[in-house]
Amino acid sequence: MNLLIYAGPGPWRNEALATAAQFAGHVATLVTLVTGGGMSNAPLLDDALARLHLPPDVEVRRRVVEGTPQEAIMTVVDEMTYHLVIFGRFQRPLERLLPLRRSDALTRRLRSAVLRVHGPVRPIRRILLASGGDQHTFATAGYTAQLAAPLGASITLLHVVSQQPIVFEALAPSISDEATFLESQTPEATTLQQVAAWLHARGIAVAIRVRFGLVLDEILTELDEGDYDILAVGTHHAAGPLDRVLLEDLTGDLLDRCPRTVLVARRMPRG
């Protein structure tokens, strides 16, 4: 994988580097370290390289860019194909309360997958993958597996059956317990079973959880109750206008409210 890591100044810099150090040496073929703020911040790139403990066969590039961290990342990410962009949360806790200060702005602009680091550094042992139950879950699982496999981390697939009323939904019998849902022939249940089998075949310990309620609340509740280290989500693919209204802000809301590191996966680019 080609990794881009923001190693410049920021409130969660140390946590981002410590998190990346757990897996970068296992998965990276190339690592680009970038900082904003000009040449005065160049020494931070050498410091970051020392912290990552990369093996000698990993190519390392350093990029110093003027401007804000976000501007620096956007400048460098267009120079080549990156599979994963890693950075710490740029907002401090009180800044998140200000209007129009959404923490997902940079993530939305990037075409690459993103690992947005937040919260205390935790050994990556348990990953929660929130699935919409469609085939795009395989793309999210592909990224998540690349982090989980070398660390021996487990993955729990979570699907939330939304209890939010939808006027136009088909009149179908309601399923209200996990076992019945997983035994059903619904496309969502089938996809979860297929993705679980795919992960298991790659030597990853995997479990499936199904919850019922409001999607955002149930994801965050499972994250807390299961004491997971990372939340993995995919980008949403709206099938129609109604889906777009309901889903377009879910990833942004998770990034705003999630107390832990979030992996936002996209289709794996070639190269």
C-alpha positions as CSV (number, residue, x, y, z in Angstrom):
1,M,0.0,0.0,0.0
2,N,1.0,3.6,-0.6
3,L,0.5,5.5,2.6
4,L,0.4,9.3,3.1
5,I,0.9,10.3,6.7
6,Y,0.5,13.9,7.9
7,A,3.4,14.3,10.3
8,G,3.2,18.1,10.8
9,P,2.0,20.0,13.9
10,G,-1.5,19.2,15.1
11,P,-3.4,18.4,18.4
12,W,-3.4,14.6,17.7
13,R,0.0,14.3,15.9
14,N,1.5,11.9,18.5
15,E,-1.5,9.7,18.5
16,A,-1.6,9.5,14.7
17,L,2.0,8.5,14.4
18,A,1.7,5.9,17.2
19,T,-1.3,4.4,15.6
20,A,0.3,4.3,12.1
21,A,3.5,2.7,13.6
22,Q,1.5,-0.4,14.6
23,F,0.8,-1.4,11.0
24,A,2.7,0.8,8.5
25,G,5.8,-1.4,8.4
26,H,3.6,-4.5,7.7
27,V,1.6,-3.1,4.8
28,A,3.4,-0.2,3.2
29,T,5.5,-0.3,0.1
30,L,5.8,3.6,0.1
31,V,5.2,6.1,2.8
32,T,5.0,9.9,2.1
33,L,5.4,12.1,5.2
34,V,3.9,15.5,4.7
35,T,3.8,18.7,6.8
36,G,2.2,22.1,6.2
37,G,3.6,25.4,7.6
38,G,6.8,25.6,5.5
39,M,10.4,24.6,6.1
40,S,10.3,25.4,9.8
41,N,8.4,22.2,10.3
42,A,10.7,20.0,8.2
43,P,12.4,18.5,11.2
44,L,9.1,17.0,12.2
45,L,9.3,14.6,9.3
46,D,12.6,13.2,10.5
47,D,11.1,12.8,13.9
48,A,8.1,11.0,12.4
49,L,10.2,8.6,10.4
50,A,12.1,7.6,13.6
51,R,8.8,6.9,15.4
52,L,7.4,4.7,12.6
53,H,10.2,2.1,12.6
54,L,9.8,1.3,9.0
55,P,11.8,-1.6,7.5
56,P,14.5,-0.6,5.0
57,D,12.7,-1.9,2.0
58,V,9.9,0.7,2.4
59,E,10.4,3.8,0.2
60,V,10.1,7.0,2.1
61,R,9.3,10.5,0.7
62,R,9.2,13.8,2.5
63,R,7.1,16.7,1.4
64,V,7.1,20.2,3.0
65,V,4.3,22.4,1.9
66,E,3.2,25.9,2.8
67,G,-0.3,26.4,4.1
68,T,-2.6,24.6,6.5
69,P,-2.4,20.9,7.2
70,Q,-5.5,20.4,5.1
71,E,-4.0,22.3,2.2
72,A,-0.7,20.4,2.5
73,I,-2.5,17.0,2.3
74,M,-4.7,18.0,-0.6
75,T,-1.6,19.2,-2.5
76,V,0.4,16.0,-2.0
77,V,-2.5,13.5,-2.4
78,D,-2.9,14.6,-6.1
79,E,0.7,13.8,-7.0
80,M,0.3,10.0,-7.1
81,T,-2.1,7.2,-6.1
82,Y,-2.4,6.7,-2.3
83,H,-4.4,3.8,-0.9
84,L,-4.6,5.3,2.6
85,V,-4.2,8.8,4.1
86,I,-3.5,9.0,7.8
87,F,-3.9,12.0,10.0
88,G,-4.9,13.0,13.5
89,R,-8.0,15.0,14.2
90,F,-7.2,18.6,13.5
91,Q,-9.9,20.1,15.7
92,R,-9.6,20.4,19.5
93,P,-12.6,19.4,21.6
94,L,-14.1,22.9,22.0
95,E,-13.7,23.7,18.3
96,R,-16.1,20.8,17.4
97,L,-18.9,22.8,19.0
98,L,-18.5,25.8,16.7
99,P,-21.0,26.1,13.8
100,L,-19.8,25.0,10.4
101,R,-16.7,23.2,11.9
102,R,-17.5,19.7,10.7
103,S,-14.6,17.4,11.3
104,D,-15.3,15.4,8.1
105,A,-14.6,18.2,5.7
106,L,-11.1,16.9,4.6
107,T,-12.3,13.3,4.6
108,R,-15.1,14.2,2.2
109,R,-12.7,15.9,-0.2
110,L,-10.2,13.0,-0.4
111,R,-10.7,10.3,-2.9
112,S,-8.4,7.9,-1.0
113,A,-9.4,5.9,2.0
114,V,-8.8,7.8,5.3
115,L,-7.7,6.8,8.8
116,R,-8.7,9.7,11.0
117,V,-7.0,9.2,14.4
118,H,-8.7,10.4,17.5
119,G,-8.6,9.4,21.2
120,P,-6.0,7.6,23.3
121,V,-3.6,5.3,21.5
122,R,-4.9,1.8,21.7
123,P,-3.3,-1.4,20.4
124,I,-5.3,-2.4,17.4
125,R,-6.9,-5.7,18.5
126,R,-10.7,-5.3,17.9
127,I,-12.2,-3.5,14.8
128,L,-15.8,-2.8,14.4
129,L,-16.9,-2.7,10.7
130,A,-20.3,-1.0,10.2
131,S,-22.0,-2.4,7.2
132,G,-25.0,-1.2,5.2
133,G,-25.5,-4.8,4.2
134,D,-24.7,-4.2,0.5
135,Q,-21.9,-5.4,-1.7
136,H,-19.8,-2.3,-0.9
137,T,-19.1,-4.0,2.4
138,F,-16.5,-6.1,0.6
139,A,-14.5,-2.9,-0.3
140,T,-14.6,-1.8,3.4
141,A,-13.6,-5.3,4.5
142,G,-10.7,-5.3,2.1
143,Y,-9.1,-2.2,3.7
144,T,-9.9,-3.4,7.2
145,A,-8.4,-6.8,6.5
146,Q,-5.1,-5.3,5.5
147,L,-4.8,-3.6,8.9
148,A,-6.2,-6.5,10.9
149,A,-4.3,-9.4,9.4
150,P,-0.7,-8.5,10.3
151,L,-1.8,-7.4,13.8
152,G,-3.9,-10.5,14.5
153,A,-6.9,-8.2,15.1
154,S,-10.4,-9.5,15.0
155,I,-13.2,-7.9,13.0
156,T,-16.9,-7.6,14.0
157,L,-19.3,-7.0,11.2
158,L,-22.2,-4.8,12.5
159,H,-25.4,-4.2,10.6
160,V,-28.1,-1.9,12.1
161,V,-31.6,-2.6,11.1
162,S,-33.0,0.9,11.1
163,Q,-36.1,1.6,13.2
164,Q,-36.5,5.0,11.6
165,P,-39.9,5.0,9.8
166,I,-39.7,5.3,6.0
167,V,-43.0,6.1,4.4
168,F,-42.1,4.3,1.1
169,E,-40.7,1.1,2.5
170,A,-42.2,-2.1,1.4
171,L,-44.8,-3.7,3.6
172,A,-42.8,-6.7,4.9
173,P,-42.8,-8.7,8.1
174,S,-40.6,-7.0,10.8
175,I,-37.6,-8.9,12.1
176,S,-36.6,-7.8,15.5
177,D,-33.9,-10.2,16.8
178,E,-30.4,-11.0,15.6
179,A,-30.8,-14.8,15.1
180,T,-33.9,-14.5,13.0
181,F,-32.3,-11.8,10.8
182,L,-29.2,-13.8,10.2
183,E,-31.3,-16.9,9.2
184,S,-33.4,-14.9,6.8
185,Q,-32.8,-14.8,3.1
186,T,-32.6,-11.0,2.9
187,P,-29.8,-9.6,0.8
188,E,-28.3,-7.9,3.9
189,A,-28.0,-11.1,5.8
190,T,-26.6,-12.9,2.8
191,T,-24.0,-10.2,2.3
192,L,-22.9,-10.3,6.0
193,Q,-22.4,-14.1,5.8
194,Q,-20.5,-13.8,2.6
195,V,-18.2,-11.1,3.9
196,A,-17.6,-13.1,7.1
197,A,-16.6,-16.1,5.1
198,W,-14.3,-14.0,3.0
199,L,-12.5,-12.7,6.1
200,H,-12.4,-16.1,7.8
201,A,-10.7,-17.5,4.7
202,R,-8.0,-15.0,5.1
203,G,-7.3,-16.1,8.7
204,I,-9.1,-13.2,10.4
205,A,-11.3,-13.9,13.4
206,V,-14.7,-12.5,12.6
207,A,-18.0,-12.1,14.3
208,I,-21.4,-10.7,13.2
209,R,-23.6,-8.4,15.2
210,V,-27.0,-7.1,14.3
211,R,-28.7,-4.3,16.2
212,F,-32.0,-2.6,15.9
213,G,-32.7,1.1,16.3
214,L,-31.3,4.4,15.1
215,V,-28.2,3.7,13.0
216,L,-25.9,6.3,14.4
217,D,-26.8,5.6,18.0
218,E,-26.6,1.8,17.6
219,I,-23.1,2.0,16.0
220,L,-21.8,4.2,18.8
221,T,-23.4,2.0,21.5
222,E,-21.8,-1.1,20.0
223,L,-18.5,0.6,19.7
224,D,-18.6,1.5,23.4
225,E,-20.1,-1.8,24.7
226,G,-17.7,-3.9,22.7
227,D,-14.6,-1.8,23.6
228,Y,-13.4,-1.7,20.0
229,D,-10.2,0.1,19.0
230,I,-11.2,1.3,15.5
231,L,-14.5,1.9,13.7
232,A,-14.4,1.1,10.0
233,V,-17.1,2.5,7.7
234,G,-17.6,2.7,3.9
235,T,-18.7,5.6,1.8
236,H,-22.4,5.6,1.2
237,H,-23.9,4.8,-2.2
238,A,-27.3,6.3,-2.4
239,A,-29.7,4.3,-4.6
240,G,-32.2,7.1,-4.9
241,P,-33.2,10.6,-3.6
242,L,-34.7,9.2,-0.4
243,D,-31.6,7.2,0.4
244,R,-29.4,10.3,-0.2
245,V,-31.4,12.3,2.2
246,L,-31.2,9.7,4.9
247,L,-27.6,8.6,4.5
248,E,-25.5,11.4,3.2
249,D,-24.6,12.8,6.6
250,L,-24.1,9.5,8.5
251,T,-20.3,9.3,7.9
252,G,-19.9,12.9,8.9
253,D,-22.0,12.5,12.0
254,L,-19.8,9.4,13.0
255,L,-16.6,11.4,12.5
256,D,-18.1,14.2,14.6
257,R,-19.2,12.0,17.5
258,C,-16.9,9.0,17.4
259,P,-14.5,9.0,20.3
260,R,-12.1,6.7,18.6
261,T,-10.1,6.3,15.4
262,V,-12.2,5.9,12.2
263,L,-11.3,4.2,9.0
264,V,-13.3,5.5,6.1
265,A,-12.8,3.1,3.2
266,R,-13.3,3.4,-0.5
267,R,-12.8,1.1,-3.4
268,M,-9.1,0.1,-3.5
269,P,-7.4,2.0,-6.4
270,R,-5.0,0.3,-8.7
271,G,-1.4,1.1,-8.5
